[in-house]
Amino acid sequence: MTKALAVCRKELRQIRRDRRTLLILIFVPAFFLLLYGYALNWDIRHITLAVQDRDATPESRALVSAFVNSGYFDYIADAHSPGEIDRLLDLNEARAVLVIPEGFARDVARGSGPQVQVLINGENANTATTVMGYAANIVRSAGASLAPAAAARAPLVSVEPRIWYNPELRSTLFLVPGLIAYILMITAVISTAISIVREKEVGTMEQVRMAPIDTFSFVVGKTIPYFLISLASAALIVLAAMVLFQLPMRGNWLSLLVALSLFIAGALGTGLVISTVADTQQVAFQAAMLSSFLPTLMLSGFIFPISSMPKVLQIITYGVPARYFLIALRGIVLKGTSIWLLLPQMGALIVYALVMLTLASLRLSREAR
C-alpha cells in the first residue's frame, strides 16, 4: 500500500494541476443529469384535442371539461364533420379527437352505458398507448360522476389496483436511477482510460516503469484518486436528483454507498483495461465511449426491458455491470430493499470489478516487459 499511495499522491498532484479536467469530472455529470433528466420524460402533457360534440348538452360539455381540466389535454378546435377530423389528424394539428354521439345525455340519465369515441394519431405507438390510457381513465371517472346511480351498481367482479413505490407512475423515478448509472459509467471509464494513455503520450510512463513499483500497486494507486472523484461526483448527482426530481431515499445510505463504490470500481477497471490497449487519447476516448455508452444504454434495462430482448442479447446482458447496479440502485432508493436481499447483484459487481482490475494489471505487467 505504501507504493500504491505514492502513485496516488503523484496522480492527485497531476489532477490538481489540471483543474479544468477536475471540474469537468465533478460537475459535468450533474449537468448531464439536469439535461437528460428534463429531456427524457415519458409523462406526456399538452396533448392537442379536437372535439366533435353531436349531443351539445350539459353532460357532453362536462365530459369535454373533464378532458381539459385533467391537465393532459389542450382543447384546440371543434370538428364539425368527418372530413375535418381527417384533416386535423393528417396535419398533426390534433393528436386525439373526442367524438360524443347523439343521445349521450339520455343514455347517461338511463344508466345504459353511453359510449364515446376517441380517435388517436397512432404514428408514435408509445405515445398513442399513453394517450389511450389517459382517455380511458378520464372517461371512466367522468362517467361515474355524471351517473352516480349507475356507478353504484358494481359488477360481480371488480379490480382495485394499488401501485407500490411509484403511485403517481412518474417516469422520472424510473429514468433517473438509469441516468445515474449511465453518467457514472461513462465518466469513470473515460477518466481512467485517458489518464494512462496521456502518460504514454507525454513519456512519463517509461519513468514510472523504471521506479520500484509493482504493477498491482501502480493500478491501485492510479485508481484511488479517480475513485474518490467519481464517488464525490456520484454523491453530487444523487443529491441533485433528490432536489430537482424528488428522487426518494427509502433505503439505507450505507447500502447505497456500497453499491456505488462497487460499480465505480468496475467502471474504473474497465477504463484501465482500455488504456492498456489504446496508444492515443483519441482512440482511448472512442473505445471508452463504445464500451460504456452502448451497453449501459441498450443492454442494462435502463430504457428497454431485458425480458423483451432476443435470447442472445439477454445472455450478453449478464456481462454488463449496469444491469446489476440498476437493480440494486432502484431497490435501495425506490423500495428500501435491504442489502442482504441484493447480495447476488453486489456479488456480480464485485466479480466484475476484480476481473477488470486483474486484467488491467496483467496487461500492464506484460507491457512493462
C-alpha positions in Angstrom: 0.0 0.0 0.0 3.0 2.4 0.5 3.9 2.1 -3.1 0.2 2.5 -4.2 -0.2 5.6 -2.0 2.9 7.1 -3.6 1.4 6.6 -7.0 -1.9 8.0 -5.6 -0.2 11.2 -4.4 1.6 11.6 -7.7 -1.8 11.3 -9.5 -3.5 13.7 -7.2 -0.8 16.3 -7.8 -1.3 15.9 -11.6 -5.1 16.2 -11.3 -4.7 19.3 -9.1 -2.6 20.9 -11.8 -5.3 20.2 -14.4 -8.2 21.9 -12.5 -10.2 22.2 -15.7 -10.4 18.4 -16.0 -11.2 18.1 -12.3 -14.1 20.4 -12.6 -15.4 18.5 -15.6 -15.2 15.2 -13.8 -17.1 16.5 -10.8 -19.7 19.0 -12.2 -20.3 17.8 -15.8 -22.1 14.6 -14.6 -24.5 16.7 -12.6 -25.1 18.9 -15.7 -25.8 15.7 -17.7 -28.3 14.6 -15.1 -30.0 18.0 -15.4 -30.1 17.9 -19.2 -31.2 14.3 -19.6 -33.5 14.3 -16.6 -35.6 17.0 -18.1 -35.3 15.9 -21.7 -36.1 12.2 -21.1 -39.6 12.2 -19.8 -42.4 9.8 -20.8 -45.1 11.7 -19.0 -47.0 13.2 -21.9 -48.6 16.6 -21.4 -50.3 19.2 -23.7 -52.0 16.6 -26.0 -53.8 18.5 -28.6 -57.5 17.6 -28.5 -60.3 18.3 -31.0 -63.9 17.6 -30.1 -67.0 16.6 -32.2 -69.9 17.1 -29.8 -73.0 15.8 -31.5 -75.1 15.9 -28.4 -74.4 19.5 -27.2 -75.8 19.0 -23.7 -74.6 19.9 -20.3 -73.5 16.3 -19.8 -71.4 16.2 -23.0 -69.8 19.6 -22.1 -69.0 18.2 -18.7 -67.1 15.3 -20.4 -65.2 17.7 -22.5 -64.3 19.8 -19.4 -63.0 16.6 -17.7 -60.6 16.1 -20.5 -59.4 19.7 -20.5 -59.2 20.0 -16.7 -57.2 16.8 -16.4 -54.0 18.7 -17.3 -53.1 16.2 -20.1 -55.2 17.6 -22.9 -55.3 21.0 -24.6 -58.6 21.8 -26.4 -57.8 23.3 -29.8 -60.8 23.0 -32.1 -64.3 21.8 -32.8 -64.6 19.3 -35.6 -68.0 19.5 -37.3 -67.6 16.8 -39.9 -65.6 13.6 -40.6 -63.6 15.4 -43.2 -62.5 18.0 -40.7 -61.4 15.2 -38.3 -59.3 13.7 -41.0 -57.7 17.0 -41.8 -56.8 17.7 -38.1 -55.2 14.3 -37.7 -53.4 14.3 -41.1 -51.8 17.7 -40.4 -50.9 16.7 -36.8 -52.9 19.6 -35.5 -54.8 17.3 -33.2 -53.3 14.1 -31.6 -56.7 13.0 -30.4 -60.3 13.6 -31.3 -63.2 13.1 -28.9 -66.5 12.2 -30.6 -69.6 12.4 -28.4 -72.7 10.8 -30.2 -76.3 12.0 -30.1 -78.3 10.8 -27.1 -75.3 10.8 -24.8 -77.1 12.7 -22.0 -80.2 10.5 -22.5 -78.1 7.3 -22.1 -76.4 8.8 -19.0 -79.7 9.5 -17.4 -81.0 6.0 -18.1 -77.7 4.4 -16.9 -77.5 2.4 -20.1 -73.7 2.9 -20.5 -73.2 5.6 -23.2 -70.2 5.1 -25.5 -67.9 7.8 -26.8 -65.2 7.5 -29.4 -61.6 8.7 -29.1 -59.6 8.8 -32.3 -55.9 8.8 -31.7 -53.0 9.5 -34.0 -51.0 6.3 -33.8 -47.8 7.2 -35.8 -46.0 7.0 -32.5 -47.1 3.8 -30.8 -45.8 4.6 -27.3 -47.4 8.0 -27.3 -50.7 6.6 -28.6 -50.8 3.9 -25.9 -50.2 6.5 -23.2 -52.9 8.8 -24.7 -55.3 5.9 -24.9 -54.8 5.2 -21.2 -55.3 8.8 -20.2 -58.5 9.0 -22.2 -59.9 5.7 -20.8 -59.3 6.9 -17.2 -60.9 10.3 -17.8 -64.0 8.8 -19.4 -64.3 6.3 -16.6 -64.1 8.9 -13.9 -66.3 11.4 -15.7 -69.0 8.7 -16.3 -69.0 7.8 -12.6 -69.6 11.5 -11.7 -72.3 12.0 -14.3 -74.2 8.9 -13.4 -73.6 8.1 -9.7 -76.6 5.8 -9.5 -75.3 3.6 -12.4 -71.8 3.7 -11.0 -73.1 2.4 -7.7 -74.2 -0.9 -9.4 -70.9 -2.6 -9.0 -70.1 -5.6 -11.3 -69.8 -9.1 -9.9 -66.0 -9.0 -10.2 -64.1 -5.7 -9.9 -60.4 -4.8 -9.6 -59.0 -2.1 -7.3 -55.3 -1.5 -8.4 -52.7 -0.4 -5.9 -49.4 0.8 -7.3 -46.4 0.5 -5.0 -43.1 2.5 -4.9 -44.3 4.9 -7.6 -48.0 5.5 -7.1 -48.1 8.5 -9.5 -46.4 6.5 -12.2 -43.9 9.2 -12.8 -41.4 8.2 -15.5 -38.7 10.3 -13.8 -38.5 7.9 -10.9 -37.8 5.1 -13.4 -35.3 7.1 -15.6 -33.2 9.0 -13.0 -31.6 5.8 -11.5 -30.7 4.7 -15.0 -29.2 8.1 -15.8 -27.1 7.9 -12.7 -25.6 4.6 -13.8 -25.3 5.8 -17.4 -23.4 9.0 -16.4 -21.2 7.4 -13.8 -20.1 4.6 -16.2 -19.2 7.0 -19.0 -17.2 9.5 -16.8 -15.4 6.9 -14.8 -14.3 4.8 -17.8 -13.2 7.8 -19.8 -11.2 9.4 -16.9 -9.1 6.4 -16.2 -8.7 5.4 -19.9 -7.3 8.7 -20.8 -5.1 9.2 -17.7 -2.7 6.3 -18.5 -2.7 7.0 -22.3 -1.8 10.6 -21.5 1.3 9.4 -19.7 2.2 7.2 -22.7 2.0 10.2 -25.0 3.9 12.6 -22.7 6.6 9.9 -22.0 6.2 9.8 -18.2 5.0 6.1 -18.4 8.6 5.0 -19.0 9.8 6.8 -15.9 7.1 5.2 -13.8 8.0 1.7 -15.1 11.7 2.3 -14.1 10.6 3.1 -10.5 10.5 0.2 -7.9 6.7 -0.1 -8.1 4.9 -3.4 -9.0 2.1 -3.4 -11.4 -0.7 -4.0 -8.9 0.4 -1.1 -6.7 0.5 1.1 -9.8 -3.0 0.1 -10.7 -4.4 0.6 -7.2 -2.6 4.0 -6.9 -4.0 5.1 -10.3 -7.5 4.0 -9.3 -7.8 5.6 -5.9 -7.9 9.3 -6.9 -10.4 8.7 -9.7 -12.4 6.5 -7.4 -12.7 9.4 -4.8 -13.5 11.9 -7.5 -16.2 9.6 -9.1 -17.6 9.0 -5.6 -17.9 12.7 -5.0 -19.5 13.2 -8.4 -21.9 10.3 -7.7 -22.9 12.0 -4.4 -23.5 15.3 -6.2 -25.6 13.5 -8.8 -27.8 11.7 -6.2 -28.3 14.9 -4.2 -29.2 16.8 -7.4 -31.7 14.1 -8.4 -33.3 14.4 -5.0 -33.6 18.1 -5.1 -34.6 18.5 -8.8 -36.6 15.4 -9.5 -37.8 14.4 -6.0 -36.0 11.1 -6.1 -36.8 9.4 -2.8 -34.4 7.7 -0.5 -36.2 4.8 1.1 -33.2 2.6 1.8 -30.0 2.7 3.8 -27.3 5.3 2.8 -24.6 2.8 3.6 -26.1 0.3 1.2 -26.2 3.0 -1.4 -22.5 3.8 -0.8 -21.5 0.1 -1.1 -23.4 -0.2 -4.4 -21.9 3.0 -5.8 -18.4 2.0 -4.7 -18.5 -1.4 -6.4 -20.0 -0.1 -9.6 -17.4 2.7 -9.8 -14.5 0.3 -9.1 -15.7 -1.9 -12.0 -16.0 1.2 -14.3 -12.5 2.4 -13.4 -11.1 -1.1 -14.1 -12.8 -1.0 -17.5 -11.1 2.3 -18.2 -7.7 0.9 -17.1 -8.1 -2.1 -19.5 -8.9 0.2 -22.4 -5.8 2.3 -21.5 -3.6 -0.7 -21.9 -4.9 -1.3 -25.5 -5.1 2.3 -26.8 -2.0 4.3 -27.7 -3.6 7.7 -28.2 -6.1 9.7 -26.2 -8.4 9.9 -29.2 -8.5 6.1 -29.5 -8.9 5.7 -25.8 -11.9 8.1 -25.8 -13.6 6.4 -28.7 -13.1 2.9 -27.1 -14.3 4.2 -23.7 -17.5 5.6 -25.3 -18.1 2.5 -27.2 -17.7 0.1 -24.3 -19.6 2.2 -21.8 -22.2 4.2 -23.7 -23.9 1.4 -25.8 -24.1 -1.4 -23.2 -25.3 0.9 -20.4 -27.9 2.5 -22.6 -29.2 -0.5 -24.5 -28.4 -3.7 -22.6 -28.8 -2.8 -18.9 -32.6 -2.4 -18.6 -32.2 1.3 -18.4 -34.8 2.0 -21.1 -35.5 -1.3 -22.8 -36.7 -4.3 -20.7 -34.2 -7.2 -20.8 -37.1 -9.7 -20.9 -38.2 -8.3 -24.3 -34.8 -8.8 -25.9 -33.8 -11.8 -28.0 -32.3 -14.7 -26.1 -28.8 -13.9 -27.4 -28.9 -10.4 -26.2 -30.3 -11.5 -22.8 -27.2 -13.7 -22.4 -24.9 -10.8 -23.3 -26.5 -8.6 -20.6 -25.1 -10.8 -17.9 -21.7 -9.2 -18.7 -23.0 -5.6 -18.4 -22.3 -4.3 -14.8 -25.0 -1.6 -15.1 -27.6 -4.4 -15.2 -26.8 -5.4 -11.6 -26.2 -1.8 -10.4 -29.6 -0.7 -11.7 -31.4 -3.4 -9.8 -29.5 -2.6 -6.7 -29.9 1.2 -7.0 -33.7 1.1 -7.8 -34.2 -1.4 -4.9 -32.3 0.8 -2.4 -33.7 4.2 -3.5 -37.2 3.4 -4.5 -38.1 0.3 -2.5 -35.9 0.4 0.6 -34.6 -3.1 -0.1 -32.1 -4.5 2.4 -28.6 -5.0 1.1 -28.9 -8.7 2.2 -31.5 -9.2 -0.5 -29.3 -7.6 -3.1 -26.3 -9.9 -2.4 -26.5 -11.5 -5.9 -26.2 -8.1 -7.6 -23.4 -7.0 -5.2 -21.6 -10.2 -5.8 -21.8 -9.7 -9.6 -20.4 -6.2 -9.2 -17.5 -7.5 -7.0 -16.7 -10.2 -9.6 -16.7 -7.7 -12.5 -14.5 -5.2 -10.6 -12.0 -7.9 -9.7 -11.9 -9.2 -13.2 -11.3 -5.8 -14.8 -8.6 -4.7 -12.3 -6.8 -8.1 -12.6 -7.0 -7.9 -16.4 -5.6 -4.4 -16.3 -2.7 -5.5 -14.0 -1.8 -8.4 -16.2 -1.8 -6.3 -19.4 0.3 -3.5 -17.8 2.8 -6.0 -16.4 3.1 -7.6 -19.9 3.7 -4.1 -21.4 6.4 -3.5 -18.8 8.3 -6.4 -20.1 
